[in-house]
Amino acid sequence: MSLRERLLYIAKHYPERDGDVLVKHEVENMLTRRLPISLYKMNEINREDTRVSGHHAKRFPYITLTSKNSESEVLVSYLFSEDYQRIYAVIMQSLTGQAASIKDIRFFTPEHPKVVKDDHMMLGTSEEAKQFEAKVALYIPYNIEDFPSNEQLQDDLSLLVRMCEQFTKAHGMSKDMMTDKDVILHIQEYIESRGFTFAHADIANAYFSLKTKPFIILSGMSGTGKTKLAQLLAESLGATSGNGRLALIPVRPDWHDSSDLLGYIDLRGDFRRGSFLSIVQQAIKQPAHTYAAILDEMNLARVEHYFSEVLSVMESRKWVNEKIKTTYLFPGHKMFREIYLPANLLIIGTVNMDETTHNFSQKVLDRTNTIELNTIKLDSFDVLQQDKKPLRAIQTNQLQSSYIHLKDAYKNHPELIHEVTNELMKINEMLSQLDIQVGYRVRDEVCFYMIYAVKSGVFTFDQAFDFQILQKILPRINGGDGYTFEVLKELYHYCTNAVMDNVIDTVVINAEGMRFPKSARKLMEMIRRFETYGYTSFWTNTVR
């Protein structure tokens, strides 16, 4: 008998099982033995990995397909209605767990014309039927009167199995949810197993910066591994060029608008999609996977010219059904009017600062964390002997921000937010001399970063805030007048509690014992640059 015939047999004879012992035995045998055998014969179902079981509710039977190797509480099932006139193939929560929410399952599984995602499934009127209905995230309904072919049933079940596996691997393994410490350690081990070395604090900082907002800029001297770090960081989170989830986009100096990035209409009238638009579309279709776009040498052209639409849309993030969404990139466009920036897309820019590149405007700096990589260890030979680490299934929501507005975080973290805000107010008082104070956006994102970094136990308050001064405050400062020099000295005093004197080299050496050593060291570089050239900037290479 085929899968179709066995499902129909159960629907027809299950109501008769209480009146006839022989029928009861046959139905039991069909539900718990023969039907599972039919399912095990399908190519998509591996007996070693999947457990197929038949069960009895009080008024109806059901069949479950569960993974033997995963602790996920999401499974595929066949549910029979109480009147035995309908059968549903479903993806649902297990009856004993709610680790993955129904909204999460629906959101992080791709759309399909056959798959229904609503609360209108009808098993029956009993309390038990309602309990089962509440556990169903999505389903394919079948009526007994026009039951589909065996081939169609198998195709539909294969579709649900793939959807369930995709969700489980990328998002739904809530029992296996890694801590931030574990994810950072995994990233570092993965990078080192590929033969590269970056400081643990730098990797943790990049991770928390991406979690704050999925757009960061890696800067530093040429050859410090910015592009390689971006690639390995994305790969460690599951986005590789091999699986099509990583796009390396070299920026060209002649980019004056967004056409090369997003797309343009050619001379024949055909629309040519840009590489950035392509990966955005893929990320929207596969919300359970992490995608990454690397804008390499992104300041060879003016970022404000070719990236302005993306920067603007990035600031429109809001909560929609408990998920982060943005406004549309192409509002009113015939083909792409529903394209937005998905929360599972990471954007990583790499920059060099020399005579061939452009500086960043305040608009860009306010919207990102600028991470400077200038530490070089040429003798890190130990990592060359390590075996390659396999990729782990990092859940998509592991890296997604829990907050968009400060109100989202204030209820659970008021003391930390007040402490951060007080420090920013002290800094703003100094920056006011140059009219470059930080605003609400920067305040909010600094608070989010601090919550992630401090509550995870990876950084102390001072260590985390040191990174934020370095990445959100100091890049704003440039100039050659006396006000700029005074602000640098005041910030130095704030970071070190030491008054600036003429013994600059001594001050730099002692910076490690100060409250914010990374920022203090950068300030000294900027001050030395000012004294030598009469002008200073965060971006110019250090003057030795």
Secondary structure as a PSIPRED ss2 file (coil, helix, strand):
# PSIPRED VFORMAT (PSIPRED V4.0)

   1 M C   1.000  0.000  0.000
   2 S C   1.000  0.000  0.000
   3 L H   0.000  1.000  0.000
   4 R H   0.000  1.000  0.000
   5 E H   0.000  1.000  0.000
   6 R H   0.000  1.000  0.000
   7 L H   0.000  1.000  0.000
   8 L H   0.000  1.000  0.000
   9 Y H   0.000  1.000  0.000
  10 I H   0.000  1.000  0.000
  11 A H   0.000  1.000  0.000
  12 K H   0.000  1.000  0.000
  13 H H   0.000  1.000  0.000
  14 Y H   0.000  1.000  0.000
  15 P H   0.000  1.000  0.000
  16 E H   0.000  1.000  0.000
  17 R C   1.000  0.000  0.000
  18 D C   1.000  0.000  0.000
  19 G C   1.000  0.000  0.000
  20 D C   1.000  0.000  0.000
  21 V H   0.000  1.000  0.000
  22 L H   0.000  1.000  0.000
  23 V H   0.000  1.000  0.000
  24 K H   0.000  1.000  0.000
  25 H H   0.000  1.000  0.000
  26 E H   0.000  1.000  0.000
  27 V H   0.000  1.000  0.000
  28 E H   0.000  1.000  0.000
  29 N H   0.000  1.000  0.000
  30 M H   0.000  1.000  0.000
  31 L H   0.000  1.000  0.000
  32 T H   0.000  1.000  0.000
  33 R H   0.000  1.000  0.000
  34 R H   0.000  1.000  0.000
  35 L H   0.000  1.000  0.000
  36 P H   0.000  1.000  0.000
  37 I H   0.000  1.000  0.000
  38 S H   0.000  1.000  0.000
  39 L H   0.000  1.000  0.000
  40 Y H   0.000  1.000  0.000
  41 K C   1.000  0.000  0.000
  42 M C   1.000  0.000  0.000
  43 N C   1.000  0.000  0.000
  44 E C   1.000  0.000  0.000
  45 I C   1.000  0.000  0.000
  46 N C   1.000  0.000  0.000
  47 R C   1.000  0.000  0.000
  48 E C   1.000  0.000  0.000
  49 D C   1.000  0.000  0.000
  50 T E   0.000  0.000  1.000
  51 R E   0.000  0.000  1.000
  52 V E   0.000  0.000  1.000
  53 S E   0.000  0.000  1.000
  54 G E   0.000  0.000  1.000
  55 H E   0.000  0.000  1.000
  56 H E   0.000  0.000  1.000
  57 A C   1.000  0.000  0.000
  58 K C   1.000  0.000  0.000
  59 R C   1.000  0.000  0.000
  60 F C   1.000  0.000  0.000
  61 P E   0.000  0.000  1.000
  62 Y E   0.000  0.000  1.000
  63 I E   0.000  0.000  1.000
  64 T E   0.000  0.000  1.000
  65 L E   0.000  0.000  1.000
  66 T E   0.000  0.000  1.000
  67 S E   0.000  0.000  1.000
  68 K C   1.000  0.000  0.000
  69 N C   1.000  0.000  0.000
  70 S C   1.000  0.000  0.000
  71 E C   1.000  0.000  0.000
  72 S C   1.000  0.000  0.000
  73 E C   1.000  0.000  0.000
  74 V E   0.000  0.000  1.000
  75 L E   0.000  0.000  1.000
  76 V E   0.000  0.000  1.000
  77 S E   0.000  0.000  1.000
  78 Y E   0.000  0.000  1.000
  79 L E   0.000  0.000  1.000
  80 F E   0.000  0.000  1.000
  81 S C   1.000  0.000  0.000
  82 E C   1.000  0.000  0.000
  83 D C   1.000  0.000  0.000
  84 Y C   1.000  0.000  0.000
  85 Q C   1.000  0.000  0.000
  86 R E   0.000  0.000  1.000
  87 I E   0.000  0.000  1.000
  88 Y E   0.000  0.000  1.000
  89 A E   0.000  0.000  1.000
  90 V E   0.000  0.000  1.000
  91 I E   0.000  0.000  1.000
  92 M E   0.000  0.000  1.000
  93 Q E   0.000  0.000  1.000
  94 S C   1.000  0.000  0.000
  95 L C   1.000  0.000  0.000
  96 T C   1.000  0.000  0.000
  97 G C   1.000  0.000  0.000
  98 Q C   1.000  0.000  0.000
  99 A C   1.000  0.000  0.000
 100 A C   1.000  0.000  0.000
 101 S C   1.000  0.000  0.000
 102 I H   0.000  1.000  0.000
 103 K H   0.000  1.000  0.000
 104 D H   0.000  1.000  0.000
 105 I H   0.000  1.000  0.000
 106 R H   0.000  1.000  0.000
 107 F H   0.000  1.000  0.000
 108 F C   1.000  0.000  0.000
 109 T C   1.000  0.000  0.000
 110 P C   1.000  0.000  0.000
 111 E C   1.000  0.000  0.000
 112 H C   1.000  0.000  0.000
 113 P C   1.000  0.000  0.000
 114 K C   1.000  0.000  0.000
 115 V C   1.000  0.000  0.000
 116 V E   0.000  0.000  1.000
 117 K C   1.000  0.000  0.000
 118 D C   1.000  0.000  0.000
 119 D C   1.000  0.000  0.000
 120 H C   1.000  0.000  0.000
 121 M C   1.000  0.000  0.000
 122 M C   1.000  0.000  0.000
 123 L C   1.000  0.000  0.000
 124 G C   1.000  0.000  0.000
 125 T C   1.000  0.000  0.000
 126 S C   1.000  0.000  0.000
 127 E H   0.000  1.000  0.000
 128 E H   0.000  1.000  0.000
 129 A H   0.000  1.000  0.000
 130 K H   0.000  1.000  0.000
 131 Q H   0.000  1.000  0.000
 132 F H   0.000  1.000  0.000
 133 E H   0.000  1.000  0.000
 134 A H   0.000  1.000  0.000
 135 K H   0.000  1.000  0.000
 136 V E   0.000  0.000  1.000
 137 A E   0.000  0.000  1.000
 138 L E   0.000  0.000  1.000
 139 Y E   0.000  0.000  1.000
 140 I E   0.000  0.000  1.000
 141 P E   0.000  0.000  1.000
 142 Y E   0.000  0.000  1.000
 143 N E   0.000  0.000  1.000
 144 I H   0.000  1.000  0.000
 145 E H   0.000  1.000  0.000
 146 D H   0.000  1.000  0.000
 147 F C   1.000  0.000  0.000
 148 P C   1.000  0.000  0.000
 149 S C   1.000  0.000  0.000
 150 N H   0.000  1.000  0.000
 151 E H   0.000  1.000  0.000
 152 Q H   0.000  1.000  0.000
 153 L H   0.000  1.000  0.000
 154 Q H   0.000  1.000  0.000
 155 D H   0.000  1.000  0.000
 156 D H   0.000  1.000  0.000
 157 L H   0.000  1.000  0.000
 158 S H   0.000  1.000  0.000
 159 L H   0.000  1.000  0.000
 160 L H   0.000  1.000  0.000
 161 V H   0.000  1.000  0.000
 162 R H   0.000  1.000  0.000
 163 M H   0.000  1.000  0.000
 164 C H   0.000  1.000  0.000
 165 E H   0.000  1.000  0.000
 166 Q H   0.000  1.000  0.000
 167 F H   0.000  1.000  0.000
 168 T H   0.000  1.000  0.000
 169 K H   0.000  1.000  0.000
 170 A H   0.000  1.000  0.000
 171 H H   0.000  1.000  0.000
 172 G H   0.000  1.000  0.000
 173 M C   1.000  0.000  0.000
 174 S H   0.000  1.000  0.000
 175 K H   0.000  1.000  0.000
 176 D H   0.000  1.000  0.000
 177 M C   1.000  0.000  0.000
 178 M C   1.000  0.000  0.000
 179 T C   1.000  0.000  0.000
 180 D H   0.000  1.000  0.000
 181 K H   0.000  1.000  0.000
 182 D H   0.000  1.000  0.000
 183 V H   0.000  1.000  0.000
 184 I H   0.000  1.000  0.000
 185 L H   0.000  1.000  0.000
 186 H H   0.000  1.000  0.000
 187 I H   0.000  1.000  0.000
 188 Q H   0.000  1.000  0.000
 189 E H   0.000  1.000  0.000
 190 Y H   0.000  1.000  0.000
 191 I H   0.000  1.000  0.000
 192 E H   0.000  1.000  0.000
 193 S H   0.000  1.000  0.000
 194 R C   1.000  0.000  0.000
 195 G C   1.000  0.000  0.000
 196 F C   1.000  0.000  0.000
 197 T C   1.000  0.000  0.000
 198 F C   1.000  0.000  0.000
 199 A C   1.000  0.000  0.000
 200 H H   0.000  1.000  0.000
 201 A H   0.000  1.000  0.000
 202 D H   0.000  1.000  0.000
 203 I H   0.000  1.000  0.000
 204 A H   0.000  1.000  0.000
 205 N H   0.000  1.000  0.000
 206 A H   0.000  1.000  0.000
 207 Y H   0.000  1.000  0.000
 208 F H   0.000  1.000  0.000
 209 S H   0.000  1.000  0.000
 210 L H   0.000  1.000  0.000
 211 K H   0.000  1.000  0.000
 212 T H   0.000  1.000  0.000
 213 K C   1.000  0.000  0.000
 214 P C   1.000  0.000  0.000
 215 F E   0.000  0.000  1.000
 216 I E   0.000  0.000  1.000
 217 I E   0.000  0.000  1.000
 218 L E   0.000  0.000  1.000
 219 S E   0.000  0.000  1.000
 220 G C   1.000  0.000  0.000
 221 M C   1.000  0.000  0.000
 222 S C   1.000  0.000  0.000
 223 G C   1.000  0.000  0.000
 224 T C   1.000  0.000  0.000
 225 G C   1.000  0.000  0.000
 226 K H   0.000  1.000  0.000
 227 T H   0.000  1.000  0.000
 228 K H   0.000  1.000  0.000
 229 L H   0.000  1.000  0.000
 230 A H   0.000  1.000  0.000
 231 Q H   0.000  1.000  0.000
 232 L H   0.000  1.000  0.000
 233 L H   0.000  1.000  0.000
 234 A H   0.000  1.000  0.000
 235 E H   0.000  1.000  0.000
 236 S H   0.000  1.000  0.000
 237 L C   1.000  0.000  0.000
 238 G C   1.000  0.000  0.000
 239 A C   1.000  0.000  0.000
 240 T C   1.000  0.000  0.000
 241 S C   1.000  0.000  0.000
 242 G C   1.000  0.000  0.000
 243 N C   1.000  0.000  0.000
 244 G C   1.000  0.000  0.000
 245 R C   1.000  0.000  0.000
 246 L E   0.000  0.000  1.000
 247 A E   0.000  0.000  1.000
 248 L E   0.000  0.000  1.000
 249 I E   0.000  0.000  1.000
 250 P E   0.000  0.000  1.000
 251 V C   1.000  0.000  0.000
 252 R C   1.000  0.000  0.000
 253 P C   1.000  0.000  0.000
 254 D C   1.000  0.000  0.000
 255 W C   1.000  0.000  0.000
 256 H C   1.000  0.000  0.000
 257 D C   1.000  0.000  0.000
 258 S C   1.000  0.000  0.000
 259 S H   0.000  1.000  0.000
 260 D H   0.000  1.000  0.000
 261 L H   0.000  1.000  0.000
 262 L H   0.000  1.000  0.000
 263 G E   0.000  0.000  1.000
 264 Y E   0.000  0.000  1.000
 265 I E   0.000  0.000  1.000
 266 D C   1.000  0.000  0.000
 267 L C   1.000  0.000  0.000
 268 R C   1.000  0.000  0.000
 269 G C   1.000  0.000  0.000
 270 D C   1.000  0.000  0.000
 271 F E   0.000  0.000  1.000
 272 R E   0.000  0.000  1.000
 273 R E   0.000  0.000  1.000
 274 G C   1.000  0.000  0.000
 275 S H   0.000  1.000  0.000
 276 F H   0.000  1.000  0.000
 277 L H   0.000  1.000  0.000
 278 S H   0.000  1.000  0.000
 279 I H   0.000  1.000  0.000
 280 V H   0.000  1.000  0.000
 281 Q H   0.000  1.000  0.000
 282 Q H   0.000  1.000  0.000
 283 A H   0.000  1.000  0.000
 284 I H   0.000  1.000  0.000
 285 K H   0.000  1.000  0.000
 286 Q C   1.000  0.000  0.000
 287 P C   1.000  0.000  0.000
 288 A C   1.000  0.000  0.000
 289 H C   1.000  0.000  0.000
 290 T C   1.000  0.000  0.000
 291 Y E   0.000  0.000  1.000
 292 A E   0.000  0.000  1.000
 293 A E   0.000  0.000  1.000
 294 I E   0.000  0.000  1.000
 295 L E   0.000  0.000  1.000
 296 D E   0.000  0.000  1.000
 297 E C   1.000  0.000  0.000
 298 M C   1.000  0.000  0.000
 299 N C   1.000  0.000  0.000
 300 L C   1.000  0.000  0.000
 301 A C   1.000  0.000  0.000
 302 R C   1.000  0.000  0.000
 303 V H   0.000  1.000  0.000
 304 E H   0.000  1.000  0.000
 305 H H   0.000  1.000  0.000
 306 Y H   0.000  1.000  0.000
 307 F C   1.000  0.000  0.000
 308 S H   0.000  1.000  0.000
 309 E H   0.000  1.000  0.000
 310 V H   0.000  1.000  0.000
 311 L H   0.000  1.000  0.000
 312 S H   0.000  1.000  0.000
 313 V H   0.000  1.000  0.000
 314 M H   0.000  1.000  0.000
 315 E C   1.000  0.000  0.000
 316 S C   1.000  0.000  0.000
 317 R C   1.000  0.000  0.000
 318 K E   0.000  0.000  1.000
 319 W E   0.000  0.000  1.000
 320 V E   0.000  0.000  1.000
 321 N C   1.000  0.000  0.000
 322 E C   1.000  0.000  0.000
 323 K E   0.000  0.000  1.000
 324 I E   0.000  0.000  1.000
 325 K E   0.000  0.000  1.000
 326 T C   1.000  0.000  0.000
 327 T C   1.000  0.000  0.000
 328 Y E   0.000  0.000  1.000
 329 L C   1.000  0.000  0.000
 330 F C   1.000  0.000  0.000
 331 P C   1.000  0.000  0.000
 332 G C   1.000  0.000  0.000
 333 H C   1.000  0.000  0.000
 334 K C   1.000  0.000  0.000
 335 M C   1.000  0.000  0.000
 336 F C   1.000  0.000  0.000
 337 R C   1.000  0.000  0.000
 338 E C   1.000  0.000  0.000
 339 I C   1.000  0.000  0.000
 340 Y E   0.000  0.000  1.000
 341 L C   1.000  0.000  0.000
 342 P C   1.000  0.000  0.000
 343 A C   1.000  0.000  0.000
 344 N C   1.000  0.000  0.000
 345 L E   0.000  0.000  1.000
 346 L E   0.000  0.000  1.000
 347 I E   0.000  0.000  1.000
 348 I E   0.000  0.000  1.000
 349 G E   0.000  0.000  1.000
 350 T E   0.000  0.000  1.000
 351 V E   0.000  0.000  1.000
 352 N C   1.000  0.000  0.000
 353 M C   1.000  0.000  0.000
 354 D C   1.000  0.000  0.000
 355 E C   1.000  0.000  0.000
 356 T C   1.000  0.000  0.000
 357 T C   1.000  0.000  0.000
 358 H C   1.000  0.000  0.000
 359 N C   1.000  0.000  0.000
 360 F C   1.000  0.000  0.000
 361 S C   1.000  0.000  0.000
 362 Q H   0.000  1.000  0.000
 363 K H   0.000  1.000  0.000
 364 V H   0.000  1.000  0.000
 365 L H   0.000  1.000  0.000
 366 D C   1.000  0.000  0.000
 367 R C   1.000  0.000  0.000
 368 T C   1.000  0.000  0.000
 369 N E   0.000  0.000  1.000
 370 T E   0.000  0.000  1.000
 371 I E   0.000  0.000  1.000
 372 E E   0.000  0.000  1.000
 373 L C   1.000  0.000  0.000
 374 N C   1.000  0.000  0.000
 375 T C   1.000  0.000  0.000
 376 I C   1.000  0.000  0.000
 377 K C   1.000  0.000  0.000
 378 L C   1.000  0.000  0.000
 379 D C   1.000  0.000  0.000
 380 S C   1.000  0.000  0.000
 381 F C   1.000  0.000  0.000
 382 D H   0.000  1.000  0.000
 383 V H   0.000  1.000  0.000
 384 L H   0.000  1.000  0.000
 385 Q H   0.000  1.000  0.000
 386 Q C   1.000  0.000  0.000
 387 D C   1.000  0.000  0.000
 388 K C   1.000  0.000  0.000
 389 K C   1.000  0.000  0.000
 390 P C   1.000  0.000  0.000
 391 L C   1.000  0.000  0.000
 392 R C   1.000  0.000  0.000
 393 A C   1.000  0.000  0.000
 394 I C   1.000  0.000  0.000
 395 Q C   1.000  0.000  0.000
 396 T H   0.000  1.000  0.000
 397 N H   0.000  1.000  0.000
 398 Q H   0.000  1.000  0.000
 399 L H   0.000  1.000  0.000
 400 Q C   1.000  0.000  0.000
 401 S C   1.000  0.000  0.000
 402 S C   1.000  0.000  0.000
 403 Y C   1.000  0.000  0.000
 404 I C   1.000  0.000  0.000
 405 H C   1.000  0.000  0.000
 406 L H   0.000  1.000  0.000
 407 K H   0.000  1.000  0.000
 408 D H   0.000  1.000  0.000
 409 A H   0.000  1.000  0.000
 410 Y H   0.000  1.000  0.000
 411 K C   1.000  0.000  0.000
 412 N C   1.000  0.000  0.000
 413 H C   1.000  0.000  0.000
 414 P H   0.000  1.000  0.000
 415 E H   0.000  1.000  0.000
 416 L H   0.000  1.000  0.000
 417 I H   0.000  1.000  0.000
 418 H H   0.000  1.000  0.000
 419 E H   0.000  1.000  0.000
 420 V H   0.000  1.000  0.000
 421 T H   0.000  1.000  0.000
 422 N H   0.000  1.000  0.000
 423 E H   0.000  1.000  0.000
 424 L H   0.000  1.000  0.000
 425 M H   0.000  1.000  0.000
 426 K H   0.000  1.000  0.000
 427 I H   0.000  1.000  0.000
 428 N H   0.000  1.000  0.000
 429 E H   0.000  1.000  0.000
 430 M H   0.000  1.000  0.000
 431 L H   0.000  1.000  0.000
 432 S H   0.000  1.000  0.000
 433 Q H   0.000  1.000  0.000
 434 L H   0.000  1.000  0.000
 435 D C   1.000  0.000  0.000
 436 I C   1.000  0.000  0.000
 437 Q C   1.000  0.000  0.000
 438 V C   1.000  0.000  0.000
 439 G C   1.000  0.000  0.000
 440 Y H   0.000  1.000  0.000
 441 R H   0.000  1.000  0.000
 442 V H   0.000  1.000  0.000
 443 R H   0.000  1.000  0.000
 444 D H   0.000  1.000  0.000
 445 E H   0.000  1.000  0.000
 446 V H   0.000  1.000  0.000
 447 C H   0.000  1.000  0.000
 448 F H   0.000  1.000  0.000
 449 Y H   0.000  1.000  0.000
 450 M H   0.000  1.000  0.000
 451 I H   0.000  1.000  0.000
 452 Y H   0.000  1.000  0.000
 453 A H   0.000  1.000  0.000
 454 V H   0.000  1.000  0.000
 455 K H   0.000  1.000  0.000
 456 S C   1.000  0.000  0.000
 457 G C   1.000  0.000  0.000
 458 V C   1.000  0.000  0.000
 459 F C   1.000  0.000  0.000
 460 T C   1.000  0.000  0.000
 461 F H   0.000  1.000  0.000
 462 D H   0.000  1.000  0.000
 463 Q H   0.000  1.000  0.000
 464 A H   0.000  1.000  0.000
 465 F H   0.000  1.000  0.000
 466 D H   0.000  1.000  0.000
 467 F H   0.000  1.000  0.000
 468 Q H   0.000  1.000  0.000
 469 I H   0.000  1.000  0.000
 470 L H   0.000  1.000  0.000
 471 Q H   0.000  1.000  0.000
 472 K H   0.000  1.000  0.000
 473 I H   0.000  1.000  0.000
 474 L H   0.000  1.000  0.000
 475 P H   0.000  1.000  0.000
 476 R H   0.000  1.000  0.000
 477 I C   1.000  0.000  0.000
 478 N E   0.000  0.000  1.000
 479 G E   0.000  0.000  1.000
 480 G C   1.000  0.000  0.000
 481 D C   1.000  0.000  0.000
 482 G H   0.000  1.000  0.000
 483 Y H   0.000  1.000  0.000
 484 T H   0.000  1.000  0.000
 485 F H   0.000  1.000  0.000
 486 E H   0.000  1.000  0.000
 487 V H   0.000  1.000  0.000
 488 L H   0.000  1.000  0.000
 489 K H   0.000  1.000  0.000
 490 E H   0.000  1.000  0.000
 491 L H   0.000  1.000  0.000
 492 Y H   0.000  1.000  0.000
 493 H H   0.000  1.000  0.000
 494 Y H   0.000  1.000  0.000
 495 C H   0.000  1.000  0.000
 496 T H   0.000  1.000  0.000
 497 N C   1.000  0.000  0.000
 498 A C   1.000  0.000  0.000
 499 V C   1.000  0.000  0.000
 500 M C   1.000  0.000  0.000
 501 D C   1.000  0.000  0.000
 502 N C   1.000  0.000  0.000
 503 V C   1.000  0.000  0.000
 504 I H   0.000  1.000  0.000
 505 D H   0.000  1.000  0.000
 506 T H   0.000  1.000  0.000
 507 V H   0.000  1.000  0.000
 508 V H   0.000  1.000  0.000
 509 I H   0.000  1.000  0.000
 510 N H   0.000  1.000  0.000
 511 A H   0.000  1.000  0.000
 512 E H   0.000  1.000  0.000
 513 G H   0.000  1.000  0.000
 514 M C   1.000  0.000  0.000
 515 R C   1.000  0.000  0.000
 516 F C   1.000  0.000  0.000
 517 P H   0.000  1.000  0.000
 518 K H   0.000  1.000  0.000
 519 S H   0.000  1.000  0.000
 520 A H   0.000  1.000  0.000
 521 R H   0.000  1.000  0.000
 522 K H   0.000  1.000  0.000
 523 L H   0.000  1.000  0.000
 524 M H   0.000  1.000  0.000
 525 E H   0.000  1.000  0.000
 526 M H   0.000  1.000  0.000
 527 I H   0.000  1.000  0.000
 528 R H   0.000  1.000  0.000
 529 R H   0.000  1.000  0.000
 530 F H   0.000  1.000  0.000
 531 E H   0.000  1.000  0.000
 532 T H   0.000  1.000  0.000
 533 Y H   0.000  1.000  0.000
 534 G C   1.000  0.000  0.000
 535 Y C   1.000  0.000  0.000
 536 T E   0.000  0.000  1.000
 537 S E   0.000  0.000  1.000
 538 F C   1.000  0.000  0.000
 539 W C   1.000  0.000  0.000
 540 T C   1.000  0.000  0.000
 541 N C   1.000  0.000  0.000
 542 T C   1.000  0.000  0.000
 543 V C   1.000  0.000  0.000
 544 R C   1.000  0.000  0.000
